[in-house]
Amino acid sequence: MLAVSCVSQSAEDPLSGLSVGEHADPDVPEGWIRVHTKATALNHHDLWSLKGVGLSEENLPMILGCDASGVTDDGRDVVVHAVISTPGWTGDETLDPRRTLLSELYDGTLAETVVVPAENVLPKPAALSWEEAACLPTAWLTAYRMLFTQSGLGPGDTVLVQGAGGGVATAAIVLARAAGFVVWATSRDESKRRRAVELGAHEAFEPGVRLPARVDAVMETVGKATWAHSMRALRPGGTLVVSGATSGADPSADLNRLFFLQLRVIGSTMGTRDELAGLLSFCEATGVRPLIDQVLPLRDARAGFERLATGDVFGKIVLTTS
Ligand SMILES: NC(=O)c1ccc[n+]([C@@H]2O[C@H](COP(=O)([O-])OP(=O)(O)OC[C@H]3O[C@@H](n4cnc5c(N)ncnc54)[C@H](OP(=O)(O)O)[C@@H]3O)[C@@H](O)[C@H]2O)c1
């Protein structure tokens, strides 16, 4: 089968370790199932793997990818859930200390077939295309959990989304608007700020500027480059939800502001199977659809990775198998 793998890792030149080519068909362990992928999507996580973050060198070569939609051997149209918990784990699987994401210990979704635990698939709503469904399991699920499980936001509250162009950020803008929040966004790029407003943001700003008012919550995935602004943007008692640190993971903590304004900083990672089911229902009920930047054939994955690495994206890059 055709697959996109990480064969070596380099922080300086991550794409040097990317391989697109033939790969042996996977075995299907007891309790797992095979999904014939129709569409998969790229995430910044795949770049981190190529840089040597989150994926151990001893597990190479590894098929990359966390997102997929496809058809099971027994003919069901499904969306793949990428969080794999230890057998017997009950409750929120993102809190399982031994949970892993597809492409960390087990081969990922950037291939013509992917093998997952039987419980790690959900029915694909007919209303979503294969490409749209493939965008949901990582970036969109992460944004869904940040907004609806972690933030404490209620109807009419104001949320700031940093780094508007990213996969998680575009998802957060669309979901937040559909949920009835006031949505503000930042982006380094003027055209992305315009597109953020077209997408649903009420207003978009340059990074770091003084906002018209303090916000109830901030959705943070950029990290060091925007952290200070995120802290300054919050009202007393406000909540900063952080799920990523693309520009660096070691910002100044601003502890004085943290305790004096009684801010809450909440980490968030992926989401549960139940939250993915909630996201699928949310999309069906509201008509909300993932924003797709580009669709490429799987064999052209390198071109997609090159765009993701430059940060020159607005929405998701999707790879299709047929
Ligand atoms: N914890 C989790 O479960 C989880 C899940 C998904 C993603 N993540 C993490 O969240 C982060 C975003 O993921 P993603 O897939 O949305 O990434 P992405 O699509 O590559 O988006 C990154 C965005 O960050 C913004 N950015 C602002 N300042 C930046 C700077 N100085 N350097 C680089 N980017 C900058 C850019 O937006 P503008 O150009 O508009 O400014 C860019 O579009 C990644 O670090 C990823 O690993 C975590």
The ligand as an SDF file (V2000), in Angstrom:
LIG
                    3D

 48 52  0  0  0  0  0  0  0  0999 V2000
   -2.6470   19.1410   22.4770 N   0  0  0  0  0  0  0  0  0  0  0  0
   -3.2630   18.6380   21.4190 C   0  0  0  0  0  0  0  0  0  0  0  0
   -4.0380   17.6920   21.5060 O   0  0  0  0  0  0  0  0  0  0  0  0
   -3.0450   19.2680   20.1060 C   0  0  0  0  0  0  0  0  0  0  0  0
   -3.8850   18.9520   19.0330 C   0  0  0  0  0  0  0  0  0  0  0  0
   -3.7110   19.6260   17.8350 C   0  0  0  0  0  0  0  0  0  0  0  0
   -2.6710   20.5490   17.7390 C   0  0  0  0  0  0  0  0  0  0  0  0
   -1.8450   20.7760   18.7740 N   0  0  0  0  0  0  0  0  0  0  0  0
   -0.7450   21.7540   18.6750 C   0  0  0  0  0  0  0  0  0  0  0  0
   -1.3040   23.0290   18.4270 O   0  0  0  0  0  0  0  0  0  0  0  0
   -0.4460   23.7670   17.5670 C   0  0  0  0  0  0  0  0  0  0  0  0
   -1.2350   24.2060   16.3630 C   0  0  0  0  0  0  0  0  0  0  0  0
   -1.5830   23.0500   15.6210 O   0  0  0  0  0  0  0  0  0  0  0  0
   -2.1920   23.2030   14.1740 P   0  0  0  0  0  0  0  0  0  0  0  0
   -2.2900   21.8300   13.5860 O   0  0  0  0  0  0  0  0  0  0  0  0
   -3.3790   24.0920   14.2570 O   0  0  0  0  0  0  0  0  0  0  0  0
   -0.9740   23.9760   13.4740 O   0  0  0  0  0  0  0  0  0  0  0  0
   -0.9100   24.8170   12.1520 P   0  0  0  0  0  0  0  0  0  0  0  0
   -2.1060   24.4960   11.3010 O   0  0  0  0  0  0  0  0  0  0  0  0
    0.4530   24.6290   11.5790 O   0  0  0  0  0  0  0  0  0  0  0  0
   -1.0820   26.3360   12.6920 O   0  0  0  0  0  0  0  0  0  0  0  0
   -0.0880   27.0670   13.3180 C   0  0  0  0  0  0  0  0  0  0  0  0
   -0.5090   28.5450   13.3380 C   0  0  0  0  0  0  0  0  0  0  0  0
    0.1980   29.2110   14.3610 O   0  0  0  0  0  0  0  0  0  0  0  0
    0.2090   30.5930   14.0590 C   0  0  0  0  0  0  0  0  0  0  0  0
    1.4210   31.3110   14.4760 N   0  0  0  0  0  0  0  0  0  0  0  0
    1.4020   32.5070   15.0630 C   0  0  0  0  0  0  0  0  0  0  0  0
    2.6340   32.8970   15.3760 N   0  0  0  0  0  0  0  0  0  0  0  0
    3.4550   31.9280   14.9650 C   0  0  0  0  0  0  0  0  0  0  0  0
    4.8730   31.7900   14.9680 C   0  0  0  0  0  0  0  0  0  0  0  0
    5.6780   32.7150   15.5100 N   0  0  0  0  0  0  0  0  0  0  0  0
    5.3970   30.6630   14.4400 N   0  0  0  0  0  0  0  0  0  0  0  0
    4.5780   29.7040   13.8940 C   0  0  0  0  0  0  0  0  0  0  0  0
    3.2240   29.8060   13.8540 N   0  0  0  0  0  0  0  0  0  0  0  0
    2.6910   30.9200   14.3850 C   0  0  0  0  0  0  0  0  0  0  0  0
    0.0210   30.7090   12.5760 C   0  0  0  0  0  0  0  0  0  0  0  0
   -1.1530   31.4950   12.4470 O   0  0  0  0  0  0  0  0  0  0  0  0
   -1.0990   32.9170   11.7300 P   0  0  0  0  0  0  0  0  0  0  0  0
   -0.2330   32.7730   10.5180 O   0  0  0  0  0  0  0  0  0  0  0  0
   -2.5300   33.1850   11.4400 O   0  0  0  0  0  0  0  0  0  0  0  0
   -0.5280   33.9080   12.7190 O   0  0  0  0  0  0  0  0  0  0  0  0
   -0.1590   29.2870   12.0830 C   0  0  0  0  0  0  0  0  0  0  0  0
   -1.1470   29.2010   11.0940 O   0  0  0  0  0  0  0  0  0  0  0  0
    0.7290   22.8430   17.2290 C   0  0  0  0  0  0  0  0  0  0  0  0
    1.8140   23.1630   18.0520 O   0  0  0  0  0  0  0  0  0  0  0  0
    0.1950   21.4620   17.5320 C   0  0  0  0  0  0  0  0  0  0  0  0
    1.2030   20.5430   17.8740 O   0  0  0  0  0  0  0  0  0  0  0  0
   -2.0280   20.1640   19.9480 C   0  0  0  0  0  0  0  0  0  0  0  0
  1  2  1  0
  2  3  2  0
  2  4  1  0
  4  5  1  0
  4 48  2  0
  5  6  2  0
  6  7  1  0
  7  8  2  0
  8  9  1  0
  8 48  1  0
  9 10  1  0
  9 46  1  0
 10 11  1  0
 11 12  1  0
 11 44  1  0
 12 13  1  0
 13 14  1  0
 14 15  2  0
 14 16  1  0
 14 17  1  0
 17 18  1  0
 18 19  2  0
 18 20  1  0
 18 21  1  0
 21 22  1  0
 22 23  1  0
 23 24  1  0
 23 42  1  0
 24 25  1  0
 25 26  1  0
 25 36  1  0
 26 27  1  0
 26 35  1  0
 27 28  2  0
 28 29  1  0
 29 30  1  0
 29 35  2  0
 30 31  1  0
 30 32  2  0
 32 33  1  0
 33 34  2  0
 34 35  1  0
 36 37  1  0
 36 42  1  0
 37 38  1  0
 38 39  2  0
 38 40  1  0
 38 41  1  0
 42 43  1  0
 44 45  1  0
 44 46  1  0
 46 47  1  0
M  CHG  2   8   1  16  -1
M  END
$$$$
